[in-house]
Amino acid sequence: MKLRYNERIYPTPHQQRDLARFFGCARVVYNDGLRERRAAWKNGEPYISDVTLQKMVITGAKKTLGRE
């Protein structure tokens, strides 16, 4: 027998702000990585590995003003 549970959370306004900030940052990093992989594919370069992509995107974001 398989069971399924539905859970719902009700974050406080402070937690809502923190969650929105976190998911916004995650979306920006994902989009940056997707942009890098598409550019590599378009230029005929080899596939960028996950580790290399993480180093490029995260290190690049840390060095960009306003994304610290």
Secondary structure as a PSIPRED ss2 file (coil, helix, strand):
# PSIPRED VFORMAT (PSIPRED V4.0)

   1 M C   1.000  0.000  0.000
   2 K C   1.000  0.000  0.000
   3 L C   1.000  0.000  0.000
   4 R C   1.000  0.000  0.000
   5 Y C   1.000  0.000  0.000
   6 N C   1.000  0.000  0.000
   7 E C   1.000  0.000  0.000
   8 R C   1.000  0.000  0.000
   9 I C   1.000  0.000  0.000
  10 Y C   1.000  0.000  0.000
  11 P C   1.000  0.000  0.000
  12 T C   1.000  0.000  0.000
  13 P H   0.000  1.000  0.000
  14 H H   0.000  1.000  0.000
  15 Q H   0.000  1.000  0.000
  16 Q H   0.000  1.000  0.000
  17 R H   0.000  1.000  0.000
  18 D H   0.000  1.000  0.000
  19 L H   0.000  1.000  0.000
  20 A H   0.000  1.000  0.000
  21 R H   0.000  1.000  0.000
  22 F H   0.000  1.000  0.000
  23 F H   0.000  1.000  0.000
  24 G H   0.000  1.000  0.000
  25 C H   0.000  1.000  0.000
  26 A H   0.000  1.000  0.000
  27 R H   0.000  1.000  0.000
  28 V H   0.000  1.000  0.000
  29 V H   0.000  1.000  0.000
  30 Y H   0.000  1.000  0.000
  31 N H   0.000  1.000  0.000
  32 D H   0.000  1.000  0.000
  33 G H   0.000  1.000  0.000
  34 L H   0.000  1.000  0.000
  35 R H   0.000  1.000  0.000
  36 E H   0.000  1.000  0.000
  37 R H   0.000  1.000  0.000
  38 R H   0.000  1.000  0.000
  39 A H   0.000  1.000  0.000
  40 A H   0.000  1.000  0.000
  41 W H   0.000  1.000  0.000
  42 K H   0.000  1.000  0.000
  43 N C   1.000  0.000  0.000
  44 G C   1.000  0.000  0.000
  45 E C   1.000  0.000  0.000
  46 P C   1.000  0.000  0.000
  47 Y C   1.000  0.000  0.000
  48 I C   1.000  0.000  0.000
  49 S C   1.000  0.000  0.000
  50 D H   0.000  1.000  0.000
  51 V H   0.000  1.000  0.000
  52 T H   0.000  1.000  0.000
  53 L H   0.000  1.000  0.000
  54 Q H   0.000  1.000  0.000
  55 K H   0.000  1.000  0.000
  56 M H   0.000  1.000  0.000
  57 V H   0.000  1.000  0.000
  58 I H   0.000  1.000  0.000
  59 T H   0.000  1.000  0.000
  60 G H   0.000  1.000  0.000
  61 A H   0.000  1.000  0.000
  62 K H   0.000  1.000  0.000
  63 K H   0.000  1.000  0.000
  64 T C   1.000  0.000  0.000
  65 L C   1.000  0.000  0.000
  66 G C   1.000  0.000  0.000
  67 R C   1.000  0.000  0.000
  68 E C   1.000  0.000  0.000
